Amino acid sequence: MIWSLCLIFCLSNSMLVIASPAKHHLCLPDQRDALWEFKNEFFVQEFDPSIFGTRTEKWRNNTDCCTWDGISCDPKTGKVVGLYLMLSGLNGPLGFNSSLFRLQHLQFLDLTSNNLSGILPVSIGNLKYLMELRLGGCHLFGKIPSSLGNLTYLTNLDLAVSDFTGELPDSIGRLNKLTRVASSISHTQWEIS
């Protein structure tokens, strides 16, 4: 009798394991590929891991990118909505054709305090769902592109501690949801609250 109960128990557990669906990866392949390419666009400077960690060092291709450090995804669609890579040791220019701009559903982009040399590409205006854009301390220079005016959901814009020149473009006036701006144009920092 005991053996019969054990056999029934084992068989029912086996059937549950067989019937349970395979683990579903939330991250969409095109999103994972764009993130992987974005990582490889930069030289990653190693920091002392006890102080700073390069979040991208733990990323593994062909794994669920929604589990990667610094990434958040929409739980229903699997689309990447947040990229939080502050102090991640990224070095190099942010190109106008960066794979970053293929992440069309980004709402939060934080690249604060990375060494992103060069100008801020006009392509930044393609990320039309951005609510927060944090590029402070990234060593970007030149004029701020007028395409920022396309980011109509933007509430928080941080371009401080960079080497931008000129004035904020008039298109920023179209951003009626913007509640905070930190910028250092001509080495003067100011905020709108």
N, C-alpha and C positions, 0 to 999 in steps of 0.2 A: 504494500500500500504506500509506504513512504517513498519507495523507488518510483512508483507511478506518479505521485505528486511531484517529485523532483523532475521527472522527465517532462511532465506537462508544463511545469514552471520554466524549464530551460527552453523548451520549444516555443512557448509564448514569448519569451524574451528575445529569442532569435528572430521570430517573425516581426517583432516591433523594430528591431534593428534593421532588418531587411526592408520593412515597409516605410521607415522614416526617410524623408527626402535627404539627398546629399546636401552638404553645406553650401548655401547660396552666397556667392560673392556679390556684395552690394555694388561695388565699384564697376562702372561701365568700362569696357576695354578702351574706348577712345579717350576717356578721361585719364585712365591709368597711363596710357601712352603719352599723352600731353604732359603729364606731371613728370614722367620718367625723362622725356626729352628736355623739359625745363631744367631739371636737376643737372643734366649733362651739358647744358649751355654754359655752365660756370665752373671755375676752379673753386673747389671747396677748401678753405683754409681750416686746418685743424685747430681747435681751441683746447684748453685744458678742460677735460670732460667734467672735472669736479666743479668748475665755475660755469662754463657754457658747453652746450652740446650741439653739434651740428645735426639738426633733425633729419636731414636727408641721408645721413650715413646709415640709418637703419632701414631705409626704403629698400624693398626687394621687388624686382620686376616679376611679373606674373603672379603677384599676390594681390589681395584685396586692398586697393589704395585707400579705401575709407578707414583702414586700421593704421595707416602710416602716421608717424608723428607729424603734427602740424596740419593735418588735413581733416576737414569735416565734410560730410556728404549729406544730401537730402535723404532721409531714411526711406522715402517712397520711391524716388526716381534713381538713386545712386549717382546723381550728378554732384560734382564737387562744388560746394557753396562757400567753403572757407579755406584759405591758405594762410597759415600763421607761421612764418619763417623768420621771425625777429631773431637777430643775433645768430644766424645760421652759417656764417662764414662764407656766403656766396660772393665771389669776386669775378667781375667782368661786366661788360655792357649788357643792358637790357635792350635787345634788338627790336626793331619795329615788327619783325616777323617771328618773334619769340613764340614758342608753343604755349606760353602762358595765355596768350590771347585766344586760344582755342577753348579755354575754360569759360565758355560764354555765360554760365550761370553763377559765377562767383558773386558773392554778396559781401565777403570780407577778405581783404587782401592786406596782409601785414608783412612787409619786407624791411621793417625798421632796422637800422644799424647794420646793414650789409654793405659791401663795397661795390655797389652797382654804378660803375663809372659810366659817363656819357650823358646823353640827353634823355629826357623822358619822352618815349615815342608817342607819336600821334595816335597809335593803335590803342593806347590806354582807354580812349573814348569808346572802344568797341565792347568794353565790359559794362554794358548798360545797366546791369542789375546791382552794381556795387553800391553798398550802403556805407562802408568804411574803407578808406584808402589810406594806408599808413606807409609812407616812404621816407620818413624823417631819418636824417643821419646816413643817407645812402650815397653821398658824394655826387649826386646828379647835378648837372649844370645847364646853362642856357635858358631859353624862354620856356615858360610853362605852356604846354600846348592848349589851344583853344578847344580842342576836342574834349577837354574835361567837362565842358558844358553839356555833353551828351549824357553825363552820369546823373540823370534826374532823380535817382533814388538816394543819392549821396547825402549822408547826414554828418559825416566826420571826415575831414581831409587834413592829413598831416604831411607837410612837405618841409618841416623845420630842419634846421642844421644841414642845409644843402647849399649849393652855390648857384641858385637860380638868379637870373638877372631880369631886369625889366619889371613890368607890373603884372598883376594878375589879369588874365584876359577878361574882357567884358562878358564872355560867355558864362563865366562863373555866376553872373547875375541871374541866370536861368535856373540855378539850383535852389529852388525855394524850400527844400527840406534840409538844407545845410544849416547845422546849428553850431558847428565848431570848425574853425580853420586855423591851423598853425603853419606859418610859412616864414621863411627867412629870405626874403628878396632883398638884395643889397645889404645883407647882414642885419636886417631889422626884423624882429619877430613880432607878430601880432596875432590876435585871436578875435573871432566873432562869436559871441554867445547869445 
